[in-house]
């Protein structure tokens, strides 16, 4: 079936306002005001694809194969997974490693995400570690390799994406094979019927349409796991400098970050009125613990309370009110910090693939004279 015929019915389910990027693969992100909920609605969640969406005619016939460095090769249907293992729910932020890539200067290769390639959802499934232990993890296993039926648009004989996880993360209790999102069966656009959920890791590690897991005796070398794909330089690199893939390491921990969902850029507030400022903060492996806010372009900063999130891997909301006073331009900045002392930078160091941009967000507007 032609790719667009598969995608059109799915696109109609998106919330109006999502920006569909001008790419061959289907990629879309919401405006920031649609991210102003603790649990991001499915129809407002960003969509990331590296290739064509697979045509899945019968989900009831879907199987998941576990092989490689295991004692027993196993094959599971979706009903068998649900019957054999405990069903658990983990609330976690999913963010594309390239979120915010459009802010890098000079520009880098890759999809020019704005700031909306992120969301927080309740993911329900079974623990990946339980499946692997059932299959018998050999001491030689150091990495998982994940497989799915999506293919490159220009090279349909090749997988679009095949990434994996270090064995410790694969066995961690928060890592799931999910079959539901926000209490409903996992939508096709978000990887249904099965996907990996790897809280704290970049979205590329959350393999969609999961059909196979092979345990590997070395770091997985599947599609988009070689060269500089989803990797950060291990030393500072400057624009124009020669690139050696040996100087790059796989991204396994997303940085501490925050997002202003209110007010929108270009806001106007009258002098003497209260302006609501709200958004979320989150981190990767290390919990987010605090947030500072500036309403004068970074000259002064105020500690802003964070509300409790739904678990260690969910984002935490902040909401406060600022009384506008002197008419003129106004710039709001927020920067989060993690339990390990890491803090969002005011300016993000450049990297050649535009990954992990967590520079403090700036939202500018104006205070107008009171009537």
C-alpha positions as CSV (number, residue, x, y, z in Angstrom):
1,X,0.0,0.0,0.0
2,X,1.4,3.5,-0.8
3,X,2.9,5.2,2.2
4,X,0.6,8.2,2.2
5,X,-2.5,6.0,2.0
6,X,-1.3,4.4,5.3
7,X,-0.6,7.7,6.9
8,X,-3.7,9.7,6.0
9,X,-6.2,8.0,8.3
10,X,-3.6,8.3,11.1
11,X,-3.0,12.0,10.4
12,X,-6.7,12.8,10.8
13,X,-6.4,11.7,14.5
14,X,-3.9,14.5,15.3
15,X,-4.9,17.5,17.2
16,X,-5.2,20.6,15.0
17,X,-2.2,22.8,15.3
18,X,0.6,20.2,15.1
19,X,3.3,21.2,12.8
20,X,4.1,18.5,10.2
21,X,7.7,18.9,9.1
22,X,8.5,19.0,5.4
23,X,10.2,15.6,5.4
24,X,9.6,12.4,3.4
25,X,9.1,10.5,6.7
26,X,6.1,11.6,8.9
27,X,7.3,13.9,11.7
28,X,5.2,16.3,13.6
29,X,5.3,18.4,16.8
30,X,2.8,20.4,18.8
31,X,2.9,24.1,19.6
32,X,4.0,24.5,23.2
33,X,0.6,25.5,24.5
34,X,-0.6,21.9,23.8
35,X,2.0,20.6,26.2
36,X,0.5,22.4,29.2
37,X,-0.8,19.3,30.8
38,X,1.0,16.9,33.3
39,X,0.1,14.0,31.0
40,X,0.4,14.9,27.3
41,X,-2.7,13.8,25.4
42,X,-2.0,11.2,22.7
43,X,-3.3,13.4,19.9
44,X,-0.9,16.2,20.9
45,X,2.2,14.0,21.3
46,X,5.0,14.5,18.9
47,X,5.6,12.0,16.1
48,X,9.0,10.8,15.0
49,X,9.8,8.5,12.2
50,X,13.1,7.6,10.4
51,X,11.3,5.8,7.5
52,X,8.0,4.7,6.2
53,X,5.3,3.6,8.7
54,X,4.9,-0.2,8.5
55,X,1.6,-1.6,7.1
56,X,0.4,-3.8,10.0
57,X,-2.7,-5.6,8.8
58,X,-3.4,-7.8,11.8
59,X,-2.1,-6.9,15.3
60,X,-3.5,-10.1,16.7
61,X,-0.9,-12.0,14.7
62,X,2.0,-9.9,16.0
63,X,4.9,-11.7,17.6
64,X,8.0,-10.7,19.5
65,X,11.2,-12.9,19.3
66,X,13.9,-12.9,21.9
67,X,17.2,-14.5,20.7
68,X,21.0,-14.0,20.5
69,X,23.0,-14.4,23.7
70,X,20.2,-16.2,25.6
71,X,19.8,-19.7,26.8
72,X,16.4,-20.1,25.1
73,X,15.1,-18.5,22.0
74,X,11.5,-17.4,22.8
75,X,8.6,-16.1,20.7
76,X,5.7,-14.3,22.3
77,X,2.3,-13.1,21.1
78,X,0.7,-10.0,22.7
79,X,-1.9,-12.1,24.7
80,X,0.9,-14.4,25.9
81,X,3.0,-11.4,27.1
82,X,0.0,-10.1,29.1
83,X,-0.8,-13.5,30.6
84,X,2.8,-14.5,31.5
85,X,4.1,-11.3,33.1
86,X,3.0,-8.6,35.5
87,X,1.5,-5.6,33.9
88,X,3.0,-2.3,35.1
89,X,2.7,1.4,34.3
90,X,5.5,3.9,34.3
91,X,5.0,7.6,33.8
92,X,7.9,9.0,31.8
93,X,9.1,11.8,29.6
94,X,9.8,10.8,26.0
95,X,12.0,13.3,24.1
96,X,13.8,13.2,20.8
97,X,17.5,13.7,21.1
98,X,17.2,16.3,18.3
99,X,14.6,18.4,20.1
100,X,15.6,22.1,19.8
101,X,18.0,21.4,16.9
102,X,16.7,24.4,15.0
103,X,18.3,26.7,17.7
104,X,21.9,25.7,16.9
105,X,24.1,28.2,15.1
106,X,25.5,27.4,12.7
107,X,22.8,25.0,11.6
108,X,23.4,21.3,11.8
109,X,22.1,18.4,9.7
110,X,18.9,16.6,10.8
111,X,15.3,17.4,11.3
112,X,14.9,21.0,12.4
113,X,12.8,20.4,15.5
114,X,11.6,23.4,17.4
115,X,10.9,22.7,21.1
116,X,7.9,20.4,20.9
117,X,9.5,17.0,20.4
118,X,8.8,16.0,23.9
119,X,5.9,14.8,26.0
120,X,5.1,12.9,29.2
121,X,2.8,9.9,29.2
122,X,1.7,6.8,31.2
123,X,3.2,3.8,29.5
124,X,1.8,0.4,30.3
125,X,3.4,-3.0,29.5
126,X,5.7,-5.7,30.9
127,X,9.2,-5.3,32.2
128,X,11.8,-6.1,29.5
129,X,14.0,-7.5,32.2
130,X,11.5,-10.2,33.1
131,X,11.3,-11.4,29.4
132,X,15.1,-11.5,29.2
133,X,15.5,-13.4,32.4
134,X,12.9,-15.9,31.3
135,X,15.0,-16.4,28.1
136,X,18.1,-16.8,30.2
137,X,20.6,-14.0,29.8
138,X,24.1,-15.3,29.0
139,X,27.1,-13.7,30.8
140,X,28.3,-12.7,27.3
141,X,25.3,-10.4,26.7
142,X,26.3,-6.7,27.0
143,X,23.7,-5.0,24.8
144,X,20.3,-5.5,23.2
145,X,19.5,-5.0,19.6
146,X,16.0,-4.1,18.7
147,X,14.2,-4.8,15.4
148,X,11.1,-3.6,13.7
149,X,9.5,-3.8,10.3
150,X,9.7,-0.1,9.3
151,X,12.0,0.5,6.4
152,X,13.9,3.4,4.8
153,X,11.9,5.3,2.3
154,X,14.6,5.4,-0.4
155,X,16.0,2.0,0.5
156,X,13.1,-0.3,1.4
157,X,15.5,-3.3,1.7
158,X,17.1,-1.6,4.8
159,X,15.7,-1.1,8.3
160,X,14.8,2.5,9.1
161,X,16.1,2.1,12.7
162,X,17.6,-0.6,14.8
163,X,18.9,0.6,18.1
164,X,19.5,-1.1,21.5
165,X,20.3,-0.7,25.2
166,X,23.2,-1.5,27.5
167,X,22.2,-4.7,29.3
168,X,22.0,-3.0,32.7
169,X,19.3,-0.6,31.3
170,X,17.5,-3.4,29.6
171,X,17.2,-5.2,32.9
172,X,16.3,-2.1,34.9
173,X,12.8,-2.2,36.4
174,X,11.6,1.0,34.7
175,X,12.4,-0.4,31.2
176,X,9.3,-1.8,29.6
177,X,7.9,-3.4,26.5
178,X,4.8,-1.2,26.3
179,X,1.4,-2.0,24.7
180,X,-0.6,0.9,26.1
181,X,-0.2,4.7,26.3
182,X,-2.3,6.8,28.6
183,X,-4.6,3.9,29.3
184,X,-5.4,3.0,25.7
185,X,-3.9,0.5,23.3
186,X,-0.6,1.8,21.9
187,X,-1.5,3.9,18.8
188,X,0.1,2.9,15.5
189,X,1.7,6.3,15.2
190,X,3.4,5.8,18.5
191,X,4.7,2.3,17.9
192,X,1.7,0.0,18.4
193,X,1.3,-2.8,19.0
194,X,4.6,-2.9,21.0
195,X,7.4,-0.5,21.7
196,X,10.4,-0.1,24.1
197,X,10.0,2.4,26.9
198,X,13.5,3.4,28.2
199,X,13.0,6.3,30.7
200,X,15.8,8.8,30.7
201,X,17.1,7.7,27.4
202,X,16.5,9.5,24.1
203,X,13.5,8.7,22.0
204,X,15.6,6.8,19.4
205,X,16.1,4.1,22.1
206,X,12.4,3.6,22.5
207,X,12.1,1.4,19.5
208,X,8.6,1.4,17.9
209,X,6.8,-1.6,16.3
210,X,9.0,-3.9,18.2
211,X,9.2,-7.4,16.6
212,X,12.5,-8.7,17.8
213,X,15.2,-8.3,20.5
214,X,18.6,-9.9,20.0
215,X,21.1,-9.9,22.9
216,X,24.5,-9.0,21.6
217,X,28.1,-9.6,22.9
218,X,29.1,-6.1,22.0
219,X,27.4,-2.7,21.5
220,X,24.6,-3.0,18.9
221,X,25.6,-1.9,15.4
222,X,22.1,-1.7,13.8
223,X,20.8,1.1,11.7
224,X,21.3,4.5,13.3
225,X,23.7,3.1,15.8
226,X,26.9,3.7,13.8
227,X,29.0,6.7,12.9
228,X,27.7,9.8,14.6
229,X,23.9,8.9,14.7
230,X,22.4,9.7,18.1
231,X,25.9,10.2,19.5
232,X,27.6,13.2,21.2
233,X,31.2,14.1,20.9
234,X,33.4,13.1,23.8
235,X,35.5,16.3,23.4
236,X,34.6,19.9,22.3
237,X,34.2,20.2,18.5
238,X,33.9,23.4,16.5
239,X,32.1,24.1,13.3
240,X,34.1,23.1,10.3
241,X,36.4,20.8,12.3
242,X,37.0,17.3,10.8
243,X,34.8,14.7,12.4
244,X,36.0,11.3,13.5
245,X,33.3,8.9,14.6
246,X,35.8,7.6,17.2
247,X,35.3,10.8,19.1
248,X,31.6,10.1,19.6
249,X,29.7,8.1,22.2
250,X,26.1,6.8,22.2
251,X,23.6,9.1,24.1
252,X,22.4,7.1,27.1
253,X,21.3,10.0,29.4
254,X,19.1,12.9,28.4
255,X,20.1,16.3,30.0
256,X,18.3,18.3,32.6
257,X,15.8,20.6,30.9
258,X,12.7,22.8,31.3
259,X,10.0,24.1,29.1
260,X,7.8,27.2,29.3
261,X,4.3,26.4,28.1
262,X,2.8,29.7,29.2
263,X,3.0,32.5,28.2
264,X,3.5,32.2,24.5
265,X,6.3,34.1,22.7
266,X,5.1,37.6,21.8
267,X,2.8,37.9,24.9
268,X,1.5,41.2,26.1
269,X,0.5,42.1,29.6
270,X,-0.7,45.4,31.0
271,X,1.3,47.0,33.8
272,X,-0.2,46.2,37.1
273,X,-1.6,42.8,36.0
274,X,-0.6,39.4,37.0
275,X,1.1,37.2,34.4
276,X,0.9,33.4,34.8
277,X,4.2,31.6,34.0
278,X,4.0,27.8,33.8
279,X,5.7,24.8,32.4
280,X,7.7,21.6,33.3
281,X,11.1,20.5,34.3
282,X,12.6,17.0,33.8
283,X,15.9,15.1,33.5
284,X,17.3,11.8,32.4
285,X,18.8,9.3,34.9
286,X,19.3,11.9,37.7
287,X,16.0,13.4,39.1
288,X,15.3,17.1,38.5
289,X,15.3,18.8,41.9
290,X,15.0,22.6,41.3
291,X,14.2,25.5,39.0
292,X,15.3,29.1,38.8
293,X,13.3,31.8,36.9
294,X,14.3,35.2,35.6
295,X,11.8,37.8,34.4
296,X,14.4,40.4,33.4
297,X,16.4,38.6,30.8
298,X,18.7,36.8,33.1
299,X,19.9,39.7,35.3
300,X,18.3,38.2,38.4
301,X,17.0,34.8,39.3
302,X,14.4,33.5,41.7
303,X,13.9,30.0,43.0
304,X,10.6,28.6,41.7
305,X,8.9,25.6,43.4
306,X,8.4,22.4,41.5
307,X,5.3,20.3,42.0
308,X,5.6,16.6,42.6
309,X,5.6,14.5,39.4
310,X,4.1,11.0,38.8
311,X,7.3,9.2,39.7
312,X,11.1,9.6,39.1
313,X,10.9,9.8,35.3
314,X,7.9,12.1,34.9
315,X,8.3,15.8,34.4
316,X,7.5,18.2,37.3
317,X,5.3,21.2,36.9
318,X,6.0,24.8,37.9
319,X,3.5,27.6,37.9
320,X,3.8,31.1,39.4
321,X,2.5,34.6,38.9
322,X,4.5,37.7,38.1
323,X,3.1,41.2,38.6
324,X,4.0,43.3,35.5
325,X,5.3,46.8,36.5
326,X,7.4,48.9,34.2
327,X,6.1,49.1,30.6
328,X,8.6,47.8,28.0
329,X,10.1,44.6,26.7
330,X,10.2,41.5,29.0
331,X,12.1,38.3,28.6
332,X,11.5,35.2,30.8
333,X,14.1,32.5,31.3
334,X,13.9,29.2,33.2
335,X,16.7,26.8,34.0
336,X,16.4,23.5,35.8
337,X,18.9,21.6,37.9
338,X,19.4,17.9,38.7
339,X,20.2,16.1,41.8
340,X,23.8,15.6,40.7
341,X,24.3,19.4,40.4
342,X,23.9,19.7,36.7
343,X,22.2,22.9,35.5
344,X,20.9,24.0,32.2
345,X,23.3,26.3,30.4
346,X,22.4,29.7,29.2
347,X,24.1,28.9,25.9
348,X,24.4,25.4,24.5
349,X,27.8,24.2,23.3
350,X,27.6,23.4,19.6
351,X,27.8,19.8,18.4
352,X,27.8,18.7,14.7
353,X,24.5,16.7,14.9
354,X,22.5,19.1,17.0
355,X,21.7,16.8,19.8
356,X,20.6,17.3,23.4
357,X,20.0,21.0,23.3
358,X,19.1,22.0,26.8
359,X,19.9,25.6,26.8
360,X,17.7,27.8,29.0
361,X,14.5,28.7,27.1
362,X,13.8,32.4,26.5
363,X,10.3,33.7,25.9
364,X,10.0,37.4,25.1
365,X,7.0,39.7,25.2
366,X,6.0,43.2,26.3
367,X,4.5,45.0,29.2
368,X,2.1,47.7,28.0
369,X,1.0,50.8,29.8
370,X,-2.1,50.4,31.9
371,X,-5.3,51.8,30.5
